[in-house]
Amino acid sequence: MENSSGYVEANDGVHLYYEVYGHGRPIILIHGGGLSMVWWNKQLQSLSKDYRVFALDTRGNGKSGKTPWGHRTARYAMDIRQVLESLELFDVTLVGWSIGARTVLSYIELFRDYRLRGVVLVDECPNVEVHKPAEINPQPPPDDLVERKRWELREMFVNSDVSDQEIDVLLAGSERNIESQGVTLGPDYQAQDWRPMLPSINLPVLITTGGKSGAYPGCLYMAKHIPGANLEVFEKSGHVLFYEEPERFNAVINKFVESLY
């Protein structure tokens, strides 16, 4: 399915890995913090039927360079800009999930609509104050390391029928990730407050959220304060709505991108 892959060298020497699928108007998929592009596997085949889809591994993750520095959303946003420029992309739709959505907000703050056509914010809040605390699992995590990792990922899903095989594929995509990124990325996340900027956004925006996600209140807030923003709530899903309801998610993205032209 993959058409091509490669690396973009950021201005601090870090190599950023990407894969390209399909042809047409460009979409860039940005995964969540500490993960990898494999989380978008249920989007690539579907969306690439009509669009040119770029999946990225952010710095420190997947096949990208393992740098201990630069793990802030502003630096991630600069990386996105350098990908757009290096690959000569214009009229791009950015799709960011979780920290990836924060990266999109940081990009807008720094570069506004530079080379963009629209953006999709997937299940993230503009500030921790508009976030519902996650429910605490009464069951303790397993002692076995492999089972513990599977358990941690399953905590992100509402649907408990995700197989060990699926979980292991998602884990494998992150097995080479640099752990030190959390040292700066976590405090950066806690300190951010995008609420004052939201009314100034002048791009078409689609917000998608899981009805059972802790980010649900924050997504409602963004939908109310970003001019003209569209909101799609996936009532049966949590934080990984695009994985649990992929057919609907892909259709929503397709409709939104088509509306931009």
C-alpha positions, -999 to +999 in steps of 0.1 A: +000+000+000+029+024+008+039+045-022+071+059-008+089+068+024+118+090+035+133+114+059+132+152+063+162+167+081+151+194+106+172+225+111+187+210+143+199+179+124+171+155+136+158+132+109+120+130+107+106+098+091+075+099+069+055+075+047+033+086+017+002+068+005-021+076-025-024+107-047-043+139-046-048+167-021-024+163+009-033+152+044-008+149+072-015+126+101+002+135+134+001+108+162-001+112+199+027+117+224+052+088+229+035+067+202+040+063+164+024+064+130+011+028+133-019+041+152-032+055+119-032+021+101-070+020+099-069+054+081-042+050+055-058+026+030-092+044+032-081+080+029-054+073+003-081+063-022-089+100-026-059+118-011-022+119-008-017+109+029+015+115+048+020+097+081+048+110+103+068+098+132+075+128+154+110+133+167+120+107+193+093+083+181+090+054+157+117+056+130+125+093+135+157+105+151+161+097+188+170+131+202+167+139+239+159+176+232+131+194+214+102+176+230+078+205+232+048+212+209+064+244+196+094+224+183+071+197+169+052+224+151+084+237+136+091+201+125+058+201+107+066+233+089+099+219+078+082+188+065+058+210+045+086+230+030+110+201+023+083+182+005+069+213-012+034+208+001+007+235+000-030+235+009-025+208+035-050+194+059-033+187+092-049+159+113-035+158+149-045+135+177-039+142+213-004+158+216-007+159+178-037+182+181-017+204+205+010+204+179-015+217+154-026+245+178+010+254+183+015+255+145-014+279+141-001+301+169+034+303+153+027+302+116-011+308+113-024+293+080+010+290+063+006+263+036-026+250+053-061+245+039-078+233+071-071+213+103-086+185+123-082+184+161-087+148+173-097+144+210-077+170+229-084+198+252-071+234+251-061+233+287-061+208+315-088+228+333-113+217+307-105+180+309-125+153+327-103+132+350-099+096+338-118+069+356-095+049+378-093+012+370-100-008+401-079-037+388-041-033+395-018-036+364-002-070+358+032-078+371+044-092+338+061-065+318+045-074+284+011-078+300+015-045+318+023-027+285-008-042+269-029-033+299-017+004+297-027+006+260-061-010+266-068+017+291-071+041+261-099+020+246-136+018+254-140-014+234-122-042+254-122-066+224-089-053+210-068-084+205-033-090+218-021-091+182-035-056+175-020-043+208+014-058+200+014-041+166+008-008+183+034-015+209+060-025+183+057+009+166+068+025+198+095+001+210+124+023+199+109+055+212+131+076+234+118+077+270+134+110+279+108+130+258+084+129+288+108+150+309+100+181+289+068+172+270+048+165+302+055+199+318+050+216+285+016+200+282+006+210+317+016+247+312-002+252+278-034+272+276-047+277+241-081+291+252-072+328+245-060+320+210-091+300+199-113+330+188-084+342+165-082+310+144-093+318+109-089+284+093-116+258+087-115+235+118-131+201+124-131+188+160-136+151+167-140+136+201-150+104+219-181+108+240-165+087+267-132+105+265-117+127+292-110+153+265-147+155+256-153+187+277-123+204+261-134+196+226-168+211+234-151+242+246-130+245+214-161+240+192-178+269+210-148+293+208-132+286+174-152+306+148-171+283+124-157+251+139-174+218+132-178+192+159-183+154+155-189+133+187-182+096+186-205+086+214-193+050+217-156+058+218-130+072+241-096+087+233-089+065+202-121+071+184-104+068+150-093+033+159-126+021+175-149+037+148-126+039+118-152+038+090-172+067+105-140+086+113-126+082+077-159+093+062-160+124+084-124+133+074-133+128+038-163+150+040-144+177+057-115+178+032-140+178+003-157+209+019-124+228+018-124+230-021 
